């Protein structure tokens, strides 16, 4: 690990003031410390923002304000979150392990990096880690990487099929969460899923944040009507990243039609993927398995698993 | 470099540490507490699990310099007054290990887990603080790998302590272990 200086910030303004080129903010460290050990991240200055006092969950209008330093386990165990935002609780509990959730912060969860094996291996090219070096994942091990919105079709220097690994962010995207940011240019609010971006020709940029920007809180509007949950498919029963996941909220009228819905997919794109096509297809339709399938097909019509694109055989349905 | 003070198993230590040093390496290399094991060093195996301010955490991903002022309990601090922690007694009773390398992490993780409130990924009703069934224990302990595959007996041992109402904190060493419940 490269040597670095360490400082603990007093508050958010102090953290931003201490930020300089080559610096990074340190939250729980569960991803950053690992990336530093792997040589993927090489900050020369760490500004510790894990003890800024931003560790509270409090009411905000009809919604909820979650401090950026709230630990994932405390978010999932909070009685109000459990009662009003079951989708979010399910998403947080679907991620990582008990130990890691005890350490990981809400802000850090949003800013964790892809688990693409090539990104994490400094002996391999990677356009995200080293812009312009290429993307071995496009033709390599990408079974759990992006099928939507990726840049495999661009030139070799821009290709990227990385996925955003967070489960929590998928639920926040479906919940229209607002991310509060403080930075060198002042404070602003970023609406999920707009915090994260598609790779385009800058796959090294995961988010719209600028150097020195610090996430201070996440604000949840009132939960959508109806029922909600989070489902995750992975290669083992627990403590694994998603092959695909779904955050869903469904409001079904008395006559069995869908009055409204929120759908977001994880594990399929460079960002938590708000499934707007599926939402449109399902709204006003009957809440039946056939209509759910039609909505999923509408969303995945432009999916491109593998590159160069190939016509995939229709998926068997069981 | 940085000066930090940590309380480990009840003893205060003031040390000058390299900013790169993990809490795991501090425990093993600086304090000689080699009970805490280094497995993957990437937060994936749980062998290095300790309690930081009473909460279980993987010490390999904890920078020592960022844990100034914390209270750490390692496997060496679980037992009190020469008596085994109920989890340690239950692991012996249930033969919950083979090579033993993951055991300190399993013990510390279980000790932290028994004190954690709220649902898990396998809990049906999120309003519940559910009973620790075998399925709940497996999910909550998924951050601790055992390459020998002693999971069946590990789950049974933890289940015994949970059924006996044994809280995980090191102070609770008086609780009886081993109810003999079938797992």
Interface residues (C-beta under 8 A of the other chain):
Chain A: X1 X3 X4 X5 X6 X8 X26 X29 X30 X33 X34 X36 X37 X46 X48 X50 X73 X76 X77 X82 X83 X86 X89 X90 X93 X94 X96 X97 X98 X99 X100 X102 X103 X237 X238 X239
Chain B: X2 X18 X19 X20 X22 X41 X42 X43 X44 X46 X49 X55 X56 X57 X58 X61 X62 X63 X65 X66 X68 X109 X112 X113 X116 X117 X118 X119 X120 X121 X126 X127 X138 X139 X140 X141 X142 X143 X144
